[in-house]
Amino acid sequence: MTGGRFAALAHRHRFRFRRQRRQMDLLPEPDAALAPLKHMVVETIDGPIDEARKDLSVQMVQLSQIFAGRSELELLHAACISYLRRATPQTAKARALFHRIWAEEADFLLDRLPARWLVSTLQTFYDHPATPGERTAGGVGFMYGNLIKVYETERAASRPRPPDSPYPYSPQLRAVEGMGGFKPGDDVLANINVLAYDAALDGGPAGRVLLRLMEILRDGDTIFRRTDELRHLPAFRDRRLYTLSFDGTDPLAEPQPG
């Protein structure tokens, strides 16, 4: 099942959790009190911003900006997710904290997390489940939420674009509060396909059916192909890389020195 039909997805699947052995441990202890964090307000951390966000100390700077004025518990939850997207020495601690947060403070988070972080939470339950049911719900929820994001963005693209925007789509998604828009060339579609590929690997005969369905979707005139073709538009030529739905990344602009 791991042959050449989906070589790029297989490669992306293999390195979904890139090993990062030297990350700083910025998390509290697994048994740290969580309830007080609900009443503590996040303050913005000064520091560099890096689009790649490989260093978790840089990621924490960005998260502090996203959650500024919100609760420290929401920030901790996001930090746990960030650690669990990487293979670090802190994986066990982050997993323990993530599951404790949802066991002890689910009502608090459900009242406060916007849709984009609910989708990220579902992806984390898929990747780090405590039960098979959590993995199923997480995977279905991740696919459901992201496909709605992509669909609604393409739907918005059929409307007149804002006069001050060079892009052939609306950069803001207003159909779903708190979800944010999908920017063609980001990795949302590729990640959807990687999760489907992952499910197929453990799916037995059903997995073979899923892979065949994915082949048909890859080769058809679907949102995957239409979005991939947007990379030929001038509006996207200033991107360094454009992530394709099934076939890795396509270099667009030459990296700038410095």
C-alpha positions in Angstrom: 0.0 0.0 0.0 3.0 2.3 0.3 4.0 2.1 -3.4 4.4 4.9 -5.9 0.8 5.8 -6.2 1.1 8.3 -3.3 4.8 8.7 -2.9 4.6 12.3 -1.8 1.9 11.5 0.8 3.9 8.6 2.0 7.0 10.8 2.5 4.9 13.5 4.3 3.3 10.8 6.4 6.7 9.4 7.4 7.9 12.8 8.6 4.7 14.2 10.1 6.3 14.3 13.5 9.8 15.4 12.8 12.2 14.5 15.6 13.4 17.6 17.5 15.5 16.4 20.4 16.8 19.7 21.5 13.6 21.7 22.2 13.4 23.6 25.4 10.9 22.3 28.0 8.5 25.2 28.4 5.6 23.1 29.9 4.6 22.8 33.6 4.8 19.5 35.3 2.1 16.9 34.4 0.5 17.3 37.8 0.5 21.1 37.9 -2.7 22.8 39.0 -4.9 23.7 36.1 -7.8 25.5 37.7 -5.8 28.7 38.6 -4.8 29.1 35.0 -8.4 29.9 34.1 -8.1 33.2 36.0 -4.7 34.2 34.8 -4.5 36.5 31.7 -1.9 35.9 29.0 0.5 38.8 28.3 2.3 39.1 25.0 5.9 37.8 25.0 8.4 39.9 23.1 10.6 38.0 20.7 11.3 37.0 17.1 8.6 35.7 14.8 9.6 32.9 12.4 7.2 31.6 9.8 8.7 28.1 10.1 8.1 28.0 13.9 10.6 25.2 14.3 11.8 26.5 17.6 9.1 26.1 20.3 10.3 29.2 22.1 9.5 31.2 18.9 6.2 29.4 18.7 5.4 30.5 22.2 6.0 34.1 21.2 3.4 33.7 18.4 0.9 31.9 20.7 1.2 34.6 23.3 0.2 37.1 20.7 -2.7 34.9 19.5 -4.0 34.4 23.1 -3.1 37.8 24.5 -5.9 38.9 27.0 -7.2 35.3 27.2 -6.6 32.7 29.8 -3.3 31.0 30.5 -5.2 27.7 30.3 -6.0 28.3 26.7 -2.4 29.1 26.1 -1.2 26.0 27.8 -3.6 23.9 25.8 -2.2 25.4 22.6 1.3 24.8 23.8 0.6 21.2 24.4 -0.7 20.8 20.9 2.4 22.5 19.5 4.6 20.1 21.3 2.5 17.1 20.2 2.9 18.2 16.5 6.7 17.4 16.9 8.6 14.5 18.2 10.4 16.0 21.2 11.6 14.7 24.6 8.5 16.4 26.1 5.9 14.3 24.1 4.9 12.2 27.2 4.5 15.3 29.4 2.5 17.2 26.7 0.2 14.3 26.1 -0.4 13.9 29.8 -1.2 17.6 30.2 -3.4 17.6 27.1 -5.6 14.8 28.3 -5.8 16.2 31.9 -6.9 19.5 30.5 -9.8 17.8 28.6 -10.7 15.6 31.5 -10.8 18.4 34.1 -11.6 21.6 32.2 -13.5 20.6 29.1 -16.5 22.9 29.8 -14.2 25.9 30.2 -12.4 25.3 26.9 -15.6 24.4 24.9 -17.0 27.8 25.9 -13.9 29.7 24.8 -12.0 28.0 22.0 -12.7 29.3 18.5 -13.4 26.8 15.6 -9.8 26.8 14.4 -8.5 25.5 17.8 -11.3 23.0 18.0 -10.1 21.5 14.7 -6.5 21.5 16.0 -7.8 19.7 19.2 -9.5 17.1 17.1 -6.3 16.5 15.1 -4.4 16.0 18.4 -7.0 13.5 19.7 -6.5 11.6 16.4 -2.7 11.6 16.8 -2.6 11.0 20.5 -5.8 9.2 21.5 -6.4 7.6 24.9 -9.1 5.3 23.3 -9.9 4.1 19.8 -13.1 6.2 20.0 -11.0 9.4 20.5 -9.0 8.6 17.4 -12.1 8.0 15.3 -13.8 11.2 16.5 -10.6 13.2 16.1 -10.0 12.0 12.6 -13.5 12.6 11.4 -13.6 16.0 13.1 -10.4 17.1 11.5 -11.5 16.1 8.1 -15.0 17.6 8.6 -13.7 21.0 9.9 -11.0 21.4 7.3 -13.1 20.4 4.3 -15.7 23.0 5.4 -12.9 25.6 5.6 -11.6 24.8 2.1 -15.1 24.6 0.6 -16.3 27.9 2.1 -13.1 29.6 0.9 -13.5 28.3 -2.7 -17.2 29.4 -2.5 -16.1 32.9 -1.4 -13.6 32.9 -4.3 -16.5 32.8 -6.8 -17.7 36.2 -5.5 -16.1 39.5 -6.4 -12.8 39.9 -4.5 -12.2 43.0 -2.3 -11.0 45.8 -4.5 -7.8 46.2 -2.4 -6.8 42.5 -2.6 -4.6 41.0 -5.3 -5.7 37.5 -4.5 -8.3 35.6 -6.5 -10.1 34.6 -3.3 -11.4 36.3 -0.2 -8.6 36.2 2.5 -11.3 36.2 5.2 -13.8 33.4 5.8 -16.9 34.8 7.3 -19.2 31.8 6.9 -17.8 30.1 10.0 -17.1 32.3 13.0 -13.6 31.8 14.4 -12.3 29.4 11.8 -10.2 31.6 9.6 -9.8 31.3 5.8 -7.9 28.8 3.7 -5.0 30.2 1.7 -4.2 28.2 -1.4 -0.7 26.7 -1.1 -1.0 26.1 2.6 -0.9 22.5 3.8 -4.5 22.0 4.7 -5.4 19.8 1.7 -2.2 17.9 1.9 -2.7 17.2 5.6 -6.3 16.0 4.9 -4.9 13.5 2.4 -2.1 12.4 4.8 -4.6 11.6 7.5 -6.7 9.7 5.0 -3.6 7.8 3.8 -2.7 7.0 7.5 -6.2 5.6 8.1 -5.9 3.5 4.9 -2.6 2.0 6.1 -4.4 0.4 9.1 -7.7 -0.2 7.3 -7.2 -3.7 5.9 -9.5 -4.2 2.9 -11.3 -1.0 3.7 -7.9 0.8 3.5 -7.5 -0.5 -0.1 -10.9 0.9 -1.0 -10.0 4.2 0.6 -6.7 4.4 -1.4 -8.6 3.7 -4.6 -11.1 6.4 -3.8 -8.2 8.8 -3.2 -6.8 7.9 -6.6 -10.0 8.8 -8.3 -10.3 12.1 -6.4 -6.6 12.9 -7.2 -7.2 12.4 -10.9 -10.6 14.1 -11.2 -11.6 17.7 -11.5 -12.0 18.2 -7.8 -11.2 21.0 -5.4 -7.8 19.4 -5.0 -6.8 19.9 -8.6 -8.5 23.3 -8.9 -6.6 24.6 -5.8 -3.3 23.2 -7.0 -3.7 24.9 -10.3 -4.0 28.3 -8.6 -0.2 28.3 -8.2 0.1 29.3 -11.8 -1.6 32.7 -11.1 0.7 35.7 -10.7 -0.8 36.4 -7.2 1.0 33.3 -5.8 4.4 33.6 -7.5 5.9 35.4 -4.6 5.5 32.4 -2.4 8.6 30.3 -1.8 6.7 27.0 -1.8 3.2 26.0 -2.7 2.0 22.8 -1.0 0.2 20.5 -3.5 -2.7 18.3 -2.5 -1.0 15.0 -3.3 2.4 15.7 -4.8 4.6 17.4 -2.2 5.7 21.0 -2.7 6.3 23.1 -5.8 9.0 25.8 -5.5 7.7 29.1 -6.8 10.0 32.0 -5.8 13.7 31.8 -5.3 14.6 32.1 -1.6 15.9 35.6 -0.8 19.4 35.9 0.9 19.5 36.9 4.5 
